[in-house]
Amino acid sequence: MKLTDVLKRNPAAAHQSVGEEAIIINLNTSTYYSLNNTGTVFWELIDGQRTIADCAAAIAREYEVAAAEVEADLLELAEEFQQEGLVFV
């Protein structure tokens, strides 16, 4: 996974935001995932057009931190999303 990768959500990944958190259910495996606030913002930014770096920059602006502080965490989370079949590159 690279910062230049563009992620697309798997149509079989249903999600619902609850407050500042999100629940994602992989309809193919019936596995569900709970995301914290930052993970939820990242999930909502995944639109098949933005790169991971674009998402990191948007989150960094929202939380007033450097994008570099967010990038490693998003790369790790993107890897997990991909391994669980929630997103495609």
C-alpha positions as CSV (number, residue, x, y, z in Angstrom):
1,M,0.0,0.0,0.0
2,K,1.3,3.4,-1.0
3,L,0.2,7.0,-0.2
4,T,-0.5,7.4,-3.9
5,D,-3.0,4.5,-3.9
6,V,-6.7,5.4,-4.6
7,L,-9.1,3.2,-2.5
8,K,-12.5,2.1,-3.5
9,R,-15.0,0.8,-1.0
10,N,-16.3,-2.8,-1.6
11,P,-20.0,-2.6,-2.4
12,A,-20.4,-5.5,0.1
13,A,-19.1,-3.3,2.9
14,A,-22.2,-1.7,4.4
15,H,-21.6,1.1,7.0
16,Q,-23.5,3.2,9.4
17,S,-22.2,6.3,11.3
18,V,-23.3,6.5,14.9
19,G,-22.2,9.8,16.4
20,E,-18.5,10.2,15.6
21,E,-17.9,6.5,15.1
22,A,-18.8,4.1,12.3
23,I,-19.8,0.5,12.1
24,I,-18.8,-1.4,8.9
25,I,-20.2,-4.8,8.1
26,N,-18.7,-7.0,5.4
27,L,-21.8,-8.6,4.0
28,N,-19.7,-11.4,2.4
29,T,-18.3,-12.6,5.7
30,S,-20.8,-11.1,8.2
31,T,-17.9,-9.6,10.1
32,Y,-18.4,-6.2,11.6
33,Y,-15.8,-3.5,12.5
34,S,-16.0,-0.5,14.7
35,L,-14.1,2.7,13.8
36,N,-13.0,5.5,16.0
37,N,-13.5,9.1,15.0
38,T,-10.4,9.4,12.8
39,G,-11.1,6.0,11.2
40,T,-14.6,7.1,10.5
41,V,-13.4,10.3,8.8
42,F,-11.0,8.2,6.7
43,W,-13.8,5.8,5.7
44,E,-16.0,8.6,4.6
45,L,-13.2,10.1,2.5
46,I,-12.7,6.9,0.6
47,D,-14.5,7.7,-2.6
48,G,-12.5,6.0,-5.4
49,Q,-11.0,9.4,-6.4
50,R,-8.8,10.5,-3.5
51,T,-5.4,9.1,-2.7
52,I,-4.5,8.0,0.8
53,A,-2.2,11.1,0.9
54,D,-5.3,13.3,0.0
55,C,-7.2,11.7,2.8
56,A,-4.3,12.3,5.2
57,A,-4.1,15.9,4.2
58,A,-7.8,16.4,4.8
59,I,-7.7,14.7,8.2
60,A,-4.6,16.7,9.1
61,R,-6.4,20.0,8.2
62,E,-9.4,19.0,10.3
63,Y,-7.3,18.1,13.4
64,E,-4.7,20.8,12.8
65,V,-1.7,18.4,12.7
66,A,0.9,17.7,10.0
67,A,-0.1,15.3,7.3
68,A,3.0,13.2,8.1
69,E,1.6,12.5,11.5
70,V,-1.5,10.9,10.0
71,E,0.0,9.1,6.9
72,A,1.5,6.1,8.7
73,D,-1.7,5.4,10.6
74,L,-3.8,5.7,7.4
75,L,-1.5,3.4,5.5
76,E,-1.9,0.8,8.3
77,L,-5.6,1.2,8.4
78,A,-5.9,1.0,4.6
79,E,-3.9,-2.3,4.7
80,E,-6.3,-3.7,7.3
81,F,-9.3,-2.5,5.2
82,Q,-7.8,-4.3,2.2
83,Q,-7.0,-7.5,4.0
84,E,-10.6,-7.6,5.4
85,G,-12.0,-7.1,1.9
86,L,-13.6,-3.7,2.7
87,V,-11.7,-1.8,0.0
88,F,-9.9,-2.3,-3.3
89,V,-7.0,-0.4,-4.8
